[in-house]
Amino acid sequence: MNIGVIGLGHMGRAFIEGLVNSGVRQADITVNARTIQSVQAVKDEFPALQVAFSKRDLVSRADMIVIAVKPQNAAEVLGEIGRYGLKGKLIVSFMAGISLSDIRSMLGDESGSLSVVRMMPNLAIAKLNGVIGVCYEGDIPAMDKAGALFRRLGYMIRVSEERLDVITVCAGSGPAFAAYLMQQYREACLRLLGDAAQSEELMRRMFENALDMTADGGMTLEALIDKISTKGGVTEAGVTALKCSGIGSSMDYCFSSALRRITELKPAK
Ligand SMILES: NC(=O)c1ccc[n+]([C@@H]2O[C@H](COP(=O)([O-])OP(=O)(O)OC[C@H]3O[C@@H](n4cnc5c(N)ncnc54)[C@H](OP(=O)(O)O)[C@@H]3O)[C@@H](O)[C@H]2O)c1
């Protein structure tokens, strides 16, 4: 299977790195971006990739076409490739907030005969440890093969289109939210310790410790909190302060703000 990738920014490159790390031959990947600089940067890293200098060329070579451009570039890219005969090919969109029906309409697929899938990966697919939400209508036979390919890049879940927006926030944006929480932990350590290197190391180990101790069906998060929080003790005082600080509501506010932004960025009907 030849995999075409249009858009070689953060996500396009993470996807290519994941494919190569999962054993796909570079020669089976064909890429296209807007500027030669982006193509060259990817070629420097993966020299055996195939380059398509036009979308017509990419469409003619690829069996699966992955769209990894920003949502605001959707119409120009889909409008163009829709003119090049996509029958029998699988179209995979990574674009946040562009619905299956928007994609079909931009492709000019009024009869709904093309195979179109939305996927919402996060950047961890590069290291084969990503999360990928997937949504499509009905049964798409090409998804058997494509699904097997994507499952090698991480944890894949099929969801309704409405839920894909939730996956966009919780998983697509998720690494940034998790990094922000880790940053706050590190900064709080630094304010008390005054040593940046020690604070960074402590923060990393605390998140790793919590993950390790709750991994593989071991302890639940609740059991871990309970185990360390002796009644009337130090940890209990800290956990109570966290609860009172409203950190749970802050997380809800973070997700709802990000979800609202997806809606604001959707193309006008
Ligand atoms: N970044 C994430 O963590 C993340 C997570 C989930 C989903 N996504 C989705 O992935 C998509 C890409 O995001 P990104 O962060 O990778 O964006 P990005 O870094 O800005 O990359 C966008 C890429 O699209 C290319 N492009 C723009 N117009 C084009 C055209 N007409 N033809 C060919 N290529 C074109 C750009 O080419 P040039 O570089 O040559 O200008 C660039 O390589 C978005 O739709 C986003 O919703 C991203």
The ligand as a Tripos MOL2 file, in Angstrom:
@<TRIPOS>MOLECULE
LIG
   48    52     1     0     0
SMALL
NO_CHARGES

@<TRIPOS>ATOM
      1 N1         -0.2990   19.3880   15.9720 N.am      1 LIG1
      2 C1         -1.0400   18.5190   16.6700 C.2       1 LIG1
      3 O1         -0.6840   18.1090   17.7770 O.2       1 LIG1
      4 C2         -2.3340   17.9870   16.0780 C.ar      1 LIG1
      5 C3         -3.0950   17.0490   16.8190 C.ar      1 LIG1
      6 C4         -4.2520   16.5210   16.2390 C.ar      1 LIG1
      7 C5         -4.6590   16.9290   14.9840 C.ar      1 LIG1
      8 N2         -3.9260   17.8470   14.3070 N.ar      1 LIG1
      9 C6         -4.3940   18.2660   12.9770 C.3       1 LIG1
     10 O2         -3.3650   18.0720   12.0410 O.3       1 LIG1
     11 C7         -3.4380   19.0980   11.0450 C.3       1 LIG1
     12 C8         -2.0550   19.6980   10.8570 C.3       1 LIG1
     13 O3         -1.6560   20.3260   12.0600 O.3       1 LIG1
     14 P1         -0.1250   20.7330   12.2760 P.3       1 LIG1
     15 O4         -0.0040   21.1090   13.7040 O.co2     1 LIG1
     16 O5          0.7610   19.6660   11.7100 O.co2     1 LIG1
     17 O6         -0.0480   22.0520   11.3360 O.3       1 LIG1
     18 P2          1.2670   22.7310   10.7380 P.3       1 LIG1
     19 O7          2.4580   22.3860   11.5600 O.co2     1 LIG1
     20 O8          0.9280   24.1750   10.5450 O.co2     1 LIG1
     21 O9          1.4380   22.0350    9.3110 O.3       1 LIG1
     22 C9          0.5490   22.2630    8.2530 C.3       1 LIG1
     23 C10         1.1640   21.7290    6.9810 C.3       1 LIG1
     24 O10         0.2080   21.8970    5.9380 O.3       1 LIG1
     25 C11         0.9140   22.2490    4.7560 C.3       1 LIG1
     26 N3          0.0100   22.8870    3.7950 N.ar      1 LIG1
     27 C12        -0.7420   24.0140    3.9480 C.ar      1 LIG1
     28 N4         -1.4060   24.2470    2.8070 N.ar      1 LIG1
     29 C13        -1.0700   23.2740    1.9350 C.ar      1 LIG1
     30 C14        -1.4200   22.9850    0.5950 C.ar      1 LIG1
     31 N5         -2.2710   23.7440   -0.0720 N.pl3     1 LIG1
     32 N6         -0.8780   21.8810    0.0330 N.ar      1 LIG1
     33 C15        -0.0210   21.0860    0.6980 C.ar      1 LIG1
     34 N7          0.3610   21.3070    1.9720 N.ar      1 LIG1
     35 C16        -0.1650   22.3940    2.5730 C.ar      1 LIG1
     36 C17         1.9960   23.1790    5.2450 C.3       1 LIG1
     37 O11         3.0010   23.2220    4.2480 O.3       1 LIG1
     38 P3          4.2480   24.2630    4.3500 P.3       1 LIG1
     39 O12         4.9770   23.8830    5.5930 O.co2     1 LIG1
     40 O13         5.0150   23.9600    3.1450 O.co2     1 LIG1
     41 O14         3.6420   25.6270    4.4160 O.co2     1 LIG1
     42 C18         2.4370   22.4620    6.5260 C.3       1 LIG1
     43 O15         3.4330   21.5180    6.2280 O.3       1 LIG1
     44 C19        -4.4690   20.1210   11.5070 C.3       1 LIG1
     45 O16        -5.6320   20.0290   10.7460 O.3       1 LIG1
     46 C20        -4.7440   19.7620   12.9480 C.3       1 LIG1
     47 O17        -6.1050   19.9510   13.2950 O.3       1 LIG1
     48 C21        -2.7690   18.3750   14.8060 C.ar      1 LIG1
@<TRIPOS>BOND
     1     1     2 1
     2     2     3 2
     3     2     4 1
     4     4     5 ar
     5     4    48 ar
     6     5     6 ar
     7     6     7 ar
     8     7     8 ar
     9     8     9 1
    10     8    48 ar
    11     9    10 1
    12     9    46 1
    13    10    11 1
    14    11    12 1
    15    11    44 1
    16    12    13 1
    17    13    14 1
    18    14    15 2
    19    14    16 1
    20    14    17 1
    21    17    18 1
    22    18    19 2
    23    18    20 1
    24    18    21 1
    25    21    22 1
    26    22    23 1
    27    23    24 1
    28    23    42 1
    29    24    25 1
    30    25    26 1
    31    25    36 1
    32    26    27 ar
    33    26    35 ar
    34    27    28 ar
    35    28    29 ar
    36    29    30 ar
    37    29    35 ar
    38    30    31 1
    39    30    32 ar
    40    32    33 ar
    41    33    34 ar
    42    34    35 ar
    43    36    37 1
    44    36    42 1
    45    37    38 1
    46    38    39 2
    47    38    40 1
    48    38    41 1
    49    42    43 1
    50    44    45 1
    51    44    46 1
    52    46    47 1
@<TRIPOS>SUBSTRUCTURE
     1 LIG1         1 GROUP 0 **** ****
